[in-house]
Amino acid sequence: MATDPPSPGFDENPEWTEETFARARPAGAVLAPEIVAQLVKNKGGRPAGSNKEQIAIRLDKEVVARFRDGGPGWQSRMNEALRKAVGL
């Protein structure tokens, strides 16, 4: 599907000016509530203030498979097993 080329002077991502900021409105003021809900939907992830540290570690495939076979939450179960192993 062919489209017409942009008109002369068209900028796909122009720098915002004071006027642009003055005209801006919150998404909830211009979009339907169901659209806003999709835009701000909680995608999960770690809660703020967590004391967890992301690291890279190499483990035997069989060890990881055993924890994964237990279903969702396998990383938390692995963490708990490691806590017990070090006496926490």
C-alpha positions, 0 to 999 in steps of 0.5 A: 500500500503506497502512501503519499510522501510527507509534506515539505517541512513535516517533522515526525518528532518535533521538539516541544515548545512552551506552546505545545506544553501549554496545549498538552492534556492528560491522556485521561482527558482525551482518550476513552477510559478503556484505552487509558487502562490499556496504556497504564496497565500494570505489567507486573515486575518487582515492587518498588523498594525491593531488596532483591539484586539482579545477577547473572549466574550459571546453574546446572540445567537439571537444577533450573529445570527442577525448579521450573517444573514446579510452575510459576514462582520457581525463582522465589522457591529457588531463592528460599532454598538458597536462603535455607542453604546459607542459614537465613 
